[in-house]
Amino acid sequence: PRRQPRRHDGGNRLGYAGGRKRLEIPIFKGDDAYGWFVRVECYFRLNEVCMQDKVDMVVLAMEEKALNWFQWWEEQTPLRNWEE
């Protein structure tokens, strides 16, 4: 069988990278914060995301009222990190 062409992100066009399905960061709209937090921490662990990148990554995963809250929080907290 023919091999799938590799993509620049390390996966192939079927969404597999390194022999396993490529994971997407869970989207948060503002409901079930604890459930989302558990899932995003699992995503970070499986994708070996470093601590300094976590806040920036979750901004990309926020929508609706969650993103509105984050924009407010960011204005109030200029030196932000994942632990906060």
The first five atom37 places (N, CA, C, CB, O) and aatype in JSON, in Angstrom:
{
  "aatype": [14, 1, 1, 5, 14, 1, 1, 8, 3, 7, 7, 2, 1, 10, 7, 18, 0, 7, 7, 1, 11, 1, 10, 6, 9, 14, 9, 13, 11, 7, 3, 3, 0, 18, 7, 17, 13, 19, 1, 19, 6, 4, 18, 13, 1, 10, 2, 6, 19, 4, 12, 5, 3, 11, 19, 3, 12, 19, 19, 10, 0, 12, 6, 6, 11, 0, 10, 2, 17, 13, 5, 17, 17, 6, 6, 5, 16, 14, 10, 1, 2, 17, 6, 6],
  "atom_mask": [
    [1, 1, 1, 1, 1],
    [1, 1, 1, 1, 1],
    [1, 1, 1, 1, 1],
    [1, 1, 1, 1, 1],
    [1, 1, 1, 1, 1],
    [1, 1, 1, 1, 1],
    [1, 1, 1, 1, 1],
    [1, 1, 1, 1, 1],
    [1, 1, 1, 1, 1],
    [1, 1, 1, 0, 1],
    [1, 1, 1, 0, 1],
    [1, 1, 1, 1, 1],
    [1, 1, 1, 1, 1],
    [1, 1, 1, 1, 1],
    [1, 1, 1, 0, 1],
    [1, 1, 1, 1, 1],
    [1, 1, 1, 1, 1],
    [1, 1, 1, 0, 1],
    [1, 1, 1, 0, 1],
    [1, 1, 1, 1, 1],
    [1, 1, 1, 1, 1],
    [1, 1, 1, 1, 1],
    [1, 1, 1, 1, 1],
    [1, 1, 1, 1, 1],
    [1, 1, 1, 1, 1],
    [1, 1, 1, 1, 1],
    [1, 1, 1, 1, 1],
    [1, 1, 1, 1, 1],
    [1, 1, 1, 1, 1],
    [1, 1, 1, 0, 1],
    [1, 1, 1, 1, 1],
    [1, 1, 1, 1, 1],
    [1, 1, 1, 1, 1],
    [1, 1, 1, 1, 1],
    [1, 1, 1, 0, 1],
    [1, 1, 1, 1, 1],
    [1, 1, 1, 1, 1],
    [1, 1, 1, 1, 1],
    [1, 1, 1, 1, 1],
    [1, 1, 1, 1, 1],
    [1, 1, 1, 1, 1],
    [1, 1, 1, 1, 1],
    [1, 1, 1, 1, 1],
    [1, 1, 1, 1, 1],
    [1, 1, 1, 1, 1],
    [1, 1, 1, 1, 1],
    [1, 1, 1, 1, 1],
    [1, 1, 1, 1, 1],
    [1, 1, 1, 1, 1],
    [1, 1, 1, 1, 1],
    [1, 1, 1, 1, 1],
    [1, 1, 1, 1, 1],
    [1, 1, 1, 1, 1],
    [1, 1, 1, 1, 1],
    [1, 1, 1, 1, 1],
    [1, 1, 1, 1, 1],
    [1, 1, 1, 1, 1],
    [1, 1, 1, 1, 1],
    [1, 1, 1, 1, 1],
    [1, 1, 1, 1, 1],
    [1, 1, 1, 1, 1],
    [1, 1, 1, 1, 1],
    [1, 1, 1, 1, 1],
    [1, 1, 1, 1, 1],
    [1, 1, 1, 1, 1],
    [1, 1, 1, 1, 1],
    [1, 1, 1, 1, 1],
    [1, 1, 1, 1, 1],
    [1, 1, 1, 1, 1],
    [1, 1, 1, 1, 1],
    [1, 1, 1, 1, 1],
    [1, 1, 1, 1, 1],
    [1, 1, 1, 1, 1],
    [1, 1, 1, 1, 1],
    [1, 1, 1, 1, 1],
    [1, 1, 1, 1, 1],
    [1, 1, 1, 1, 1],
    [1, 1, 1, 1, 1],
    [1, 1, 1, 1, 1],
    [1, 1, 1, 1, 1],
    [1, 1, 1, 1, 1],
    [1, 1, 1, 1, 1],
    [1, 1, 1, 1, 1],
    [1, 1, 1, 1, 1]
  ],
  "atom_positions": [
    [[0.83, -1.21, 0.0], [0.0, 0.0, 0.0], [0.86, 1.26, 0.0], [-0.94, 0.01, 1.22], [1.98, 1.27, 0.51]],
    [[0.32, 2.3, -0.58], [1.01, 3.59, -0.62], [0.99, 4.28, 0.72], [0.4, 4.49, -1.67], [-0.01, 4.23, 1.43]],
    [[2.08, 4.93, 1.07], [2.16, 5.69, 2.32], [1.5, 7.04, 2.12], [3.62, 5.86, 2.78], [1.54, 7.62, 1.04]],
    [[0.89, 7.54, 3.18], [0.28, 8.87, 3.16], [1.37, 9.92, 3.17], [-0.68, 9.05, 4.36], [2.38, 9.75, 3.85]],
    [[1.19, 11.01, 2.43], [2.2, 12.08, 2.46], [2.27, 12.73, 3.83], [1.9, 13.14, 1.38], [1.25, 12.92, 4.49]],
    [[3.5, 13.07, 4.25], [3.7, 13.73, 5.54], [3.34, 15.2, 5.42], [5.15, 13.57, 6.03], [3.54, 15.81, 4.37]],
    [[2.83, 15.77, 6.49], [2.52, 17.19, 6.52], [3.58, 17.9, 7.33], [1.12, 17.44, 7.11], [4.35, 17.28, 8.06]],
    [[3.61, 19.23, 7.2], [4.61, 20.02, 7.91], [4.42, 19.98, 9.42], [4.56, 21.44, 7.45], [5.36, 20.29, 10.15]],
    [[3.24, 19.6, 9.9], [3.0, 19.53, 11.35], [3.3, 18.15, 11.92], [1.57, 19.91, 11.66], [3.0, 17.9, 13.09]],
    [[3.89, 17.27, 11.13], [4.28, 15.95, 11.62], [3.22, 14.89, 11.44], [0.0, 0.0, 0.0], [3.49, 13.71, 11.66]],
    [[2.02, 15.26, 11.04], [0.96, 14.28, 10.83], [0.8, 13.97, 9.36], [0.0, 0.0, 0.0], [1.57, 14.46, 8.53]],
    [[-0.19, 13.17, 9.04], [-0.51, 12.96, 7.64], [-1.92, 13.48, 7.4], [-0.38, 11.46, 7.24], [-2.54, 13.99, 8.33]],
    [[-2.42, 13.35, 6.22], [-3.72, 13.97, 5.95], [-4.87, 13.3, 6.67], [-3.98, 13.95, 4.47], [-5.98, 13.83, 6.67]],
    [[-4.64, 12.15, 7.27], [-5.69, 11.48, 8.02], [-5.71, 11.88, 9.49], [-5.52, 9.99, 7.9], [-6.56, 11.42, 10.24]],
    [[-4.8, 12.74, 9.89], [-4.8, 13.21, 11.27], [-4.0, 12.34, 12.23], [0.0, 0.0, 0.0], [-4.26, 12.37, 13.44]],
    [[-3.05, 11.58, 11.73], [-2.23, 10.76, 12.59], [-0.82, 11.3, 12.65], [-2.23, 9.31, 12.11], [-0.26, 11.71, 11.64]],
    [[-0.25, 11.29, 13.83], [1.13, 11.76, 14.01], [1.84, 10.78, 14.94], [1.17, 13.22, 14.59], [1.33, 10.44, 16.01]],
    [[2.99, 10.34, 14.52], [3.76, 9.45, 15.38], [3.06, 8.15, 15.71], [0.0, 0.0, 0.0], [3.29, 7.59, 16.77]],
    [[2.2, 7.65, 14.82], [1.52, 6.39, 15.05], [0.26, 6.49, 15.89], [0.0, 0.0, 0.0], [-0.36, 5.47, 16.18]],
    [[-0.13, 7.68, 16.3], [-1.38, 7.82, 17.06], [-2.18, 8.98, 16.51], [-1.11, 8.03, 18.57], [-1.64, 9.85, 15.83]],
    [[-3.46, 9.0, 16.8], [-4.34, 10.04, 16.3], [-3.91, 11.4, 16.85], [-5.8, 9.75, 16.66], [-3.67, 11.53, 18.05]],
    [[-3.83, 12.39, 15.99], [-3.48, 13.75, 16.42], [-4.63, 14.3, 17.27], [-3.19, 14.68, 15.18], [-5.79, 14.21, 16.89]],
    [[-4.29, 14.86, 18.4], [-5.29, 15.4, 19.32], [-5.47, 16.89, 19.08], [-4.89, 15.14, 20.78], [-4.52, 17.6, 18.74]],
    [[-6.68, 17.36, 19.27], [-6.96, 18.79, 19.19], [-7.29, 19.29, 20.58], [-8.12, 19.1, 18.2], [-7.9, 18.59, 21.38]],
    [[-6.87, 20.52, 20.86], [-7.14, 21.1, 22.18], [-8.65, 21.27, 22.36], [-6.4, 22.46, 22.34], [-9.33, 21.72, 21.44]],
    [[-9.18, 20.9, 23.53], [-10.62, 21.03, 23.76], [-11.04, 22.5, 23.79], [-11.01, 20.34, 25.08], [-10.35, 23.34, 24.36]],
    [[-12.16, 22.79, 23.17], [-12.71, 24.15, 23.14], [-13.52, 24.4, 24.4], [-13.58, 24.37, 21.87], [-14.26, 23.54, 24.86]],
    [[-13.37, 25.61, 24.96], [-14.1, 26.0, 26.17], [-14.96, 27.21, 25.87], [-13.13, 26.31, 27.34], [-14.47, 28.25, 25.45]],
    [[-16.28, 27.05, 26.1], [-17.22, 28.14, 25.86], [-17.73, 28.77, 27.16], [-18.4, 27.64, 25.05], [-18.46, 29.76, 27.13]],
    [[-17.34, 28.21, 28.29], [-17.72, 28.8, 29.56], [-18.53, 27.88, 30.46], [0.0, 0.0, 0.0], [-18.82, 28.23, 31.6]],
    [[-18.89, 26.71, 29.96], [-19.66, 25.74, 30.76], [-18.75, 24.59, 31.15], [-20.9, 25.23, 29.97], [-17.83, 24.24, 30.42]],
    [[-19.01, 23.99, 32.3], [-18.26, 22.84, 32.81], [-16.76, 23.12, 32.84], [-18.55, 21.61, 31.97], [-15.98, 22.42, 32.19]],
    [[-16.37, 24.14, 33.58], [-14.97, 24.54, 33.66], [-14.09, 23.4, 34.19], [-14.82, 25.77, 34.55], [-12.99, 23.19, 33.68]],
    [[-14.55, 22.68, 35.2], [-13.73, 21.62, 35.76], [-13.5, 20.51, 34.74], [-14.4, 21.04, 37.02], [-12.37, 20.03, 34.59]],
    [[-14.54, 20.09, 34.04], [-14.4, 19.05, 33.01], [-13.45, 19.48, 31.92], [0.0, 0.0, 0.0], [-12.62, 18.69, 31.47]],
    [[-13.56, 20.73, 31.48], [-12.65, 21.24, 30.45], [-11.22, 21.27, 30.97], [-13.09, 22.64, 30.0], [-10.29, 20.91, 30.25]],
    [[-11.03, 21.7, 32.21], [-9.7, 21.78, 32.79], [-9.03, 20.4, 32.83], [-9.77, 22.37, 34.21], [-7.85, 20.28, 32.5]],
    [[-9.77, 19.38, 33.22], [-9.23, 18.02, 33.26], [-8.81, 17.6, 31.86], [-10.27, 17.03, 33.84], [-7.73, 17.02, 31.68]],
    [[-9.64, 17.88, 30.87], [-9.33, 17.49, 29.49], [-8.15, 18.27, 28.93], [-10.55, 17.7, 28.61], [-7.3, 17.69, 28.25]],
    [[-8.06, 19.56, 29.21], [-6.96, 20.35, 28.67], [-5.64, 19.98, 29.34], [-7.24, 21.86, 28.85], [-4.59, 19.99, 28.68]],
    [[-5.66, 19.64, 30.61], [-4.44, 19.18, 31.29], [-3.97, 17.86, 30.67], [-4.69, 19.01, 32.81], [-2.77, 17.64, 30.51]],
    [[-4.91, 16.97, 30.34], [-4.56, 15.72, 29.67], [-3.96, 16.01, 28.29], [-5.81, 14.81, 29.54], [-2.97, 15.39, 27.9]],
    [[-4.55, 16.95, 27.57], [-4.02, 17.36, 26.27], [-2.59, 17.87, 26.42], [-4.91, 18.45, 25.65], [-1.71, 17.49, 25.64]],
    [[-2.34, 18.72, 27.42], [-0.99, 19.25, 27.64], [0.01, 18.13, 27.95], [-1.01, 20.27, 28.79], [1.12, 18.13, 27.43]],
    [[-0.4, 17.2, 28.78], [0.49, 16.1, 29.16], [0.82, 15.22, 27.94], [-0.15, 15.25, 30.28], [1.98, 14.89, 27.72]],
    [[-0.19, 14.84, 27.16], [0.04, 13.97, 26.01], [0.85, 14.65, 24.91], [-1.28, 13.51, 25.45], [1.58, 13.98, 24.18]],
    [[0.71, 15.97, 24.79], [1.44, 16.72, 23.77], [2.7, 17.38, 24.3], [0.54, 17.76, 23.17], [3.37, 18.13, 23.58]],
    [[3.03, 17.11, 25.57], [4.25, 17.62, 26.19], [4.38, 19.14, 26.02], [5.47, 16.92, 25.61], [5.43, 19.64, 25.61]],
    [[3.31, 19.85, 26.35], [3.29, 21.31, 26.25], [4.04, 21.89, 27.45], [1.82, 21.86, 26.18], [3.76, 21.52, 28.59]],
    [[4.97, 22.8, 27.2], [5.72, 23.41, 28.3], [4.85, 24.45, 29.02], [7.02, 24.06, 27.77], [3.93, 25.03, 28.45]],
    [[5.17, 24.65, 30.28], [4.38, 25.52, 31.16], [4.2, 26.92, 30.58], [5.05, 25.62, 32.52], [3.1, 27.48, 30.67]],
    [[5.23, 27.49, 29.99], [5.14, 28.86, 29.51], [4.21, 29.02, 28.31], [6.51, 29.37, 29.15], [3.81, 30.14, 28.0]],
    [[3.85, 27.92, 27.62], [2.98, 28.01, 26.45], [1.51, 27.74, 26.76], [3.45, 27.04, 25.41], [0.65, 27.99, 25.92]],
    [[1.21, 27.24, 27.95], [-0.15, 26.81, 28.25], [-1.18, 27.92, 28.17], [-0.19, 26.2, 29.62], [-2.24, 27.72, 27.56]],
    [[-0.92, 29.08, 28.74], [-1.9, 30.17, 28.72], [-2.19, 30.6, 27.29], [-1.41, 31.37, 29.55], [-3.34, 30.77, 26.9]],
    [[-1.13, 30.78, 26.51], [-1.33, 31.19, 25.12], [-2.12, 30.16, 24.34], [0.0, 31.44, 24.44], [-2.92, 30.52, 23.48]],
    [[-1.91, 28.88, 24.61], [-2.63, 27.83, 23.9], [-4.11, 27.82, 24.27], [-2.02, 26.47, 24.2], [-4.96, 27.63, 23.39]],
    [[-4.43, 28.01, 25.55], [-5.85, 27.95, 25.91], [-6.62, 29.15, 25.38], [-6.0, 27.88, 27.42], [-7.83, 29.05, 25.18]],
    [[-5.96, 30.27, 25.14], [-6.65, 31.42, 24.54], [-7.21, 31.0, 23.18], [-5.68, 32.63, 24.39], [-8.31, 31.41, 22.81]],
    [[-6.46, 30.21, 22.45], [-6.92, 29.73, 21.15], [-8.09, 28.76, 21.26], [-5.78, 29.06, 20.41], [-8.81, 28.54, 20.29]],
    [[-8.28, 28.18, 22.45], [-9.34, 27.21, 22.66], [-10.56, 27.8, 23.35], [-8.81, 26.05, 23.47], [-11.49, 27.07, 23.7]],
    [[-10.59, 29.11, 23.57], [-11.72, 29.75, 24.24], [-12.64, 30.43, 23.25], [-11.22, 30.76, 25.27], [-12.2, 31.02, 22.26]],
    [[-13.93, 30.33, 23.53], [-14.94, 30.97, 22.72], [-16.01, 31.57, 23.63], [-15.57, 29.98, 21.71], [-16.11, 31.23, 24.8]],
    [[-16.79, 32.45, 23.05], [-17.97, 33.04, 23.69], [-17.64, 33.65, 25.05], [-19.04, 31.98, 23.85], [-16.69, 34.42, 25.16]],
    [[-18.43, 33.31, 26.09], [-18.26, 33.97, 27.38], [-16.93, 33.64, 28.05], [-19.4, 33.59, 28.3], [-16.43, 34.43, 28.84]],
    [[-16.36, 32.48, 27.74], [-15.04, 32.14, 28.3], [-13.97, 33.1, 27.76], [-14.67, 30.68, 27.97], [-13.12, 33.57, 28.51]],
    [[-14.01, 33.38, 26.47], [-13.05, 34.31, 25.88], [-13.27, 35.73, 26.41], [-13.16, 34.29, 24.35], [-12.3, 36.45, 26.66]],
    [[-14.52, 36.13, 26.58], [-14.81, 37.45, 27.15], [-14.23, 37.56, 28.56], [-16.33, 37.7, 27.19], [-13.62, 38.58, 28.9]],
    [[-14.4, 36.52, 29.38], [-13.83, 36.54, 30.72], [-12.32, 36.63, 30.66], [-14.26, 35.3, 31.5], [-11.71, 37.42, 31.39]],
    [[-11.7, 35.84, 29.79], [-10.25, 35.84, 29.71], [-9.72, 37.21, 29.33], [-9.77, 34.79, 28.71], [-8.72, 37.66, 29.88]],
    [[-10.37, 37.88, 28.39], [-9.93, 39.22, 27.99], [-9.97, 40.18, 29.18], [-10.81, 39.76, 26.83], [-9.05, 40.98, 29.36]],
    [[-11.02, 40.09, 29.99], [-11.1, 40.91, 31.19], [-9.98, 40.54, 32.16], [-12.48, 40.75, 31.88], [-9.29, 41.42, 32.68]],
    [[-9.79, 39.24, 32.41], [-8.78, 38.78, 33.36], [-7.38, 39.21, 32.92], [-8.84, 37.26, 33.51], [-6.56, 39.6, 33.75]],
    [[-7.11, 39.13, 31.62], [-5.79, 39.5, 31.11], [-5.49, 40.98, 31.36], [-5.7, 39.2, 29.62], [-4.35, 41.35, 31.65]],
    [[-6.51, 41.83, 31.26], [-6.32, 43.25, 31.56], [-6.01, 43.47, 33.03], [-7.56, 44.05, 31.17], [-5.25, 44.38, 33.38]],
    [[-6.6, 42.65, 33.9], [-6.4, 42.79, 35.34], [-5.1, 42.14, 35.82], [-7.58, 42.18, 36.08], [-4.6, 42.48, 36.89]],
    [[-4.55, 41.22, 35.04], [-3.41, 40.42, 35.45], [-2.32, 40.48, 34.39], [-3.83, 38.96, 35.71], [-2.22, 39.58, 33.56]],
    [[-1.5, 41.52, 34.39], [-0.5, 41.67, 33.33], [0.58, 40.58, 33.34], [0.15, 43.0, 33.45], [1.06, 40.2, 32.27]],
    [[0.96, 40.08, 34.5], [1.96, 39.01, 34.58], [1.22, 37.7, 34.86], [3.04, 39.31, 35.7], [1.08, 37.29, 36.01]],
    [[0.76, 37.07, 33.82], [-0.05, 35.87, 33.98], [0.77, 34.61, 33.74], [-1.25, 35.91, 33.03], [1.75, 34.61, 32.99]],
    [[0.35, 33.53, 34.39], [0.95, 32.22, 34.14], [-0.1, 31.15, 34.37], [2.18, 31.98, 35.06], [-1.19, 31.45, 34.87]],
    [[0.2, 29.93, 34.02], [-0.79, 28.85, 34.08], [-1.26, 28.57, 35.5], [-0.21, 27.58, 33.48], [-2.43, 28.26, 35.7]],
    [[-0.39, 28.68, 36.49], [-0.8, 28.4, 37.87], [-1.88, 29.36, 38.36], [0.41, 28.48, 38.79], [-2.76, 28.96, 39.12]],
    [[-1.82, 30.62, 37.92], [-2.84, 31.6, 38.33], [-4.17, 31.27, 37.74], [-2.43, 33.01, 37.93], [-5.14, 31.99, 37.97]]
  ]
}
